[in-house]
Amino acid sequence: MRLTHLGHACLLIESATTRLLIDPGVYSADFTRLTGVDAILVTHQHPDHLDTERLPALLAANPGARLLTEPEAAELLRSRGDAATATPFAGDQSVGIGDLVVEGVGDRHALIHDGVPRIGNTGFVISGDDEPALFHPGDAYDAVPGRTVDVLALPLNAPWAAVQDTLDFARRLAPRWVVPIHDGLLNETGRRGYLMHVETFTPKTTQVKDLSDGLPWDVG
């Protein structure tokens, strides 16, 4: 499995034969130039995870790609009329895409505060034969896979997250690797501070792999 962090919550996941793109949002790099993508996965409808303005160009560049989104996000896209092929994908579903399997986890976005209604959120576990299992939680820490996670895409910073919650989440899953994501609201100084906490207080058996340079990483 090869991972590339395209900014904020967006990850490109590649196996020997399959390319998946998760959460192409407004804080992410120019993902519209990607080709050969087999599926686009969207955890929820917030713009930092779903850039509705650039999505049509991404789909045009990848006409064979499946678009699997959290159900409320699918309804939003259908109401806009610009992504009629969006397939709702909930936390109790799984699907094979090429040589990879995508499993949904959870159903609700983390609470921001009482004045902001909670929306849907589907986390994704990506795995395959002889491949590590990766978990991208979207914007939630309360739902975890019922299986071992090798790679955790860990949100560093968000209006809904406190550092203690971030660290507790990483400890609960105890993955072999943590890949920091969801950092688009941080400047470089702030990001180093959050990263220091993750590097210091995650389990000793967990390695932190920072992919902020945008270069691909072959897991393991």
N, C-alpha and C positions, 0 to 999 in steps of 0.2 A: 504494500500500500504506500502510495506517495501522497503527501499533503502539501498544499500551498495555501498560505494565509493571504487572502486578497484584501485585507483591511476589515476592521471591526468584526462582524460576526460571519463574514463570508469565507468559506473554505472550499477549495477544489480538491476532490478526493479521486485518486486514480489507482486502478488495479491494472492487471495485465491487459484487460480488454474493455474496461468500463471507466467512464468519467462521470462523476456526480458533482454538482455545484449546490452548495447549501447557502441560503440567505444572502442573495445578491441585493444589498441595500444601498441607501443613498451615501453612506460613508465609505463604501467599498471602492476598490480600484476599477478601472475600465474593463469590466467583465464582458462587455458587449463584443470584444474582439476574440473571445474564446470560440472555438469550433470543436466539433466532435463530442459535444456533451450529450450523454445519454439520458440524463434526468436532472431537472432543477427541483430542489426541495426547499420549501419555505415553512419555517416553524410558526410564524404568525404574521399579522398584517401590518405591524408598525413599520414606518418608512425606513428605519435603520436596518431592517431585515428584508424588506420588500420594496424595491424602487420601481414603482409602477410606470414611471416615465421611461426608464431604460429597458424594462422587461420586454417590450415588443421587439426591440432591436436584438436582444439576446435570443429570443425565440426565432427570429428571422434568420439569424446566423446558425441556428441549430434546429432545422425544421423537423428532425426526427426525435427531438428531445421530449420526454414526458415531463409534465408540470404537475408535481404532487405538492399540495399545500394543506395546511391546517384548514378545517372545514369553513370557518368564518372568513378566512382569507380567500378561499375559493369563491365564496359567495360575493365578496367584494369585487374580485376580478371579473366575475361574470356580470355583475351589475354595471361595470364600466364598459363591457362589450369588447375589451381588448385582449381577453385571454379566455375564450369560450372553452378551451380544452383543459382548463384547470381541473384536476381531479382531487376531491376532498380526501384527506388522509389523516386519520385519527389515531389516538394512542393505543388502540387495540388492534391495529392492522399491521400486516407485513406484506412485502412484495419482493420478488426477485427482479433485479435489473442487471442484465448481463451476468457476470460471475459474482455479483454482490447481492446481499439481502439487506433490505431496509425495513426496520421495525419501528413503529411509533411508540412513544412513551409519554404519558401524561395528557392533560387536557386543558389546564388553566395557566394563564400568565401569572407571574408573581404579583402580589399586591404592591402597588406603588403608594397609594394612600386612599383613605375612604372616599375622597372626591373623584377618584378615577375608576370607572367601571372596569372590572377584570374582563379580559377577552380570552379567546381560546389560544392555546399554545401546544404544539406537538413537538416533542423532542424526537431525535432520530438516532437509532443505533445502526451503524453500518458495519457489516461483517461479511466474511466469505471463507470458503475452504482455504486453509493455510494463510489466512489473512488475520491481522489483529482486529479486535472489535473497538470501534470508535463511537463515542457518545457525544452528540451535540445537543445540549438541553434547550436551546432557544433561550427564553427569558423565564426560567423557573428552576428552583432548587429543590422543590418538594417531591418531585416524581423521579424515581431512579429505575434503571433497568433491573429486571429480575435475573441478571446474569453478570458475570465478571466483565469489567470494562478494562481494556488495555490502554486506550488513549482517551482522555477526557478533554474536550474543548471547553475550557473553563472561562466563563465571563469574569473579567477583572473588575469592571466598574459599571454601575447602572444606578438610576434613581431608585430602583427597587432592591438594591443589594447593599448589605453592610459587609465589611471585611470579615467579621466573625462568621457570617453566614457562608461566605465564599470558602473560607478555610474549612468549616464544618462539612460542607458539601464535598470538597476534595477528599477529606479524611474518610467520609462515609463510603465513598466509592473506592478509595485507595487504588487508583490506576497505576500502571507501570509508568506512563508518561502523562504529563499535563501540557497541553498546548494553550497558552493564553489567547483569548479572543475578547470581543466586546470591549474594546479600548478606544473607540473613536471619540469619546468625550474627554480624553486625557491628553495633556501636553507631555512632552518627553520626561520632564521632571516628575510629574505625577505618576506616569506609567512606571518609572523606575521604583517609586515608593510602593505601589501596589505589587509589583513583581517581587520586590524584596520580601514582602510578607508571605507570598506564595512559596518562594524558594526556601524560606526559613521554617515555615510552620506546616508544610505538607508532610506526609509520612516519609520516613527515611528511605523507604523502598520506591518512592516516586521520583522520577526525574522530570524537571521542567525543561521543555524544549520551546524556546522563543523563536517564532517564525516571522517576526515583524519585518525582517529584511525582504520578505516576499519571495524568497528562494524556495524551491521544492525540497522536501525532506522525505527520504525513504525510511519509513518506520522500521526500526529494528535492524 
